[in-house]
Amino acid sequence: MKHIGALQAVVTADLSEREPTAAELDAIEDEMPLIAAEVELLDVQISLLDRPVSELDARRIRRARRQVLAARRELTNRAAPVTGVGA
């Protein structure tokens, strides 16, 4: 039986051994409020999968959605370039 295998060494780096760069860590840190808000929304949605939604639960969902939207707005406003009026 003939063995079939790679004849050359791997050229690309193994991505599982690569550490994040400082810029990637900074980007994650900037997005942490949005990530936390999305996790909170997901927690609320998961908690309501197997039961009917009460008025209190509906408020929790609305609050979590508003937090996600506010975090997205804040992140977008920080990333948007500042331009003059009428520019």
N, C-alpha and C positions, 0 to 999 in steps of 0.2 A: 504494500500500500504506500502510495506516495503522499508525503506530508506537504500540505499547502500552507504557507505562512508568508509574512511580510519579509521581503528581502532587504529592505532599507530601514534605517532608523526613522523614528517618528520625527517629522520636521516641526510640527506645531507644538506649542507648550500644552501641557495637561492643565485644563482650566480648573480642575478640582484642587490643584496645589497653589493656585494663584491667589494672592491676598488682594483685597481692595486697595485702591490708591487713596491718597489723601483727598483728592478731588471727589472721588466716589463717596467716601465717608462724609465729606462736607455736604454733598447733595442729599444723602440720606438724612443727615441731621436737619437740613432745611425742610425736608418733607415730613419729619416726625409728627408734627401736629395733625397733618392730613392723615397719615398712617394710623395714628391713635384714634382719630374720629371715625375712620372707616372700620377699624377693629371693633369699636363700640357699637356702631350700627350693625355690624355682622353678629355681634353677641346678642343684641336685642332681637334680631330676626331669628336667630337659632333658638333662642329661648321661647319663641312663639310658634315654633313649628308644629307642636303636638297639642296645642290647646287653643280655644277660641280667644280672640283678641278682646280685652276689656277696654274701657275708656282710659284707664291708667296706662295700659300697654300701648294704646294708640298715641298717647302723649309722649311716651318714651320713644316710640319710633319717629314721631315728628321732631322731637328734640334732637335725636341722633342725626337725622337727615339735615336739619338746620346746621348742626355742628360741622358736618362734612362739607356742606355748601360754603359755610363761612371760612373753613380752613382752605378750601380750594380757591376762594376769592382772594384770601390773604396771600397765598402762594403765588397766584397769578399776578396780583398787583405788585408784589416784590420783584417778579421776574420781568415785568413789562418795562420797556425803556421809557424814560420820562421825556415827553415832548412838549413843546410850547403850544399855546392855544393857536389854532388855525394853521399849524404846521403840517 
